[in-house]
Amino acid sequence: MMIEKEYNFKTASDAKLIEKIISDENIDLNHVIFHKGQALPEHYSNSNVYLIVISGNISVQLNDQKTNIYNKGSIVNVPYKTKMNISNQHDELLEFFIVKAPSPKRFSN
């Protein structure tokens, strides 16, 4: 019997992709691929959020701050209960992971 558990994610997409990979008592892990002009709906973070940019440039606008651009190789931390606008405003394909730790299940609403 194996101790480890393997999770898989898609490696290419011609369309917008948002896939939930892990959602347990410890973390939520999502994988996202956006083409230019695609975005997540504006929402408030429901945990401590880490955006891990795999390729492209991510546009991040938090609360009332100006939009900041982060490049491939960046990890951006968004604190709990922060208003977020996450998008791809660039020609290059954007691929990133969203890590929520601890899992939002640990926060009471």
Secondary structure, 3 states (H helix, E strand, C coil): CCCCCCCCCCCCCCCCEEEEEEECCCCEEEEEEECCCCECCCEECCCCEEEEEEECEEEEEECCCCCEEEECCCEEEECCCCEEEEECCCCCCEEEEEEECCCHHHCCC
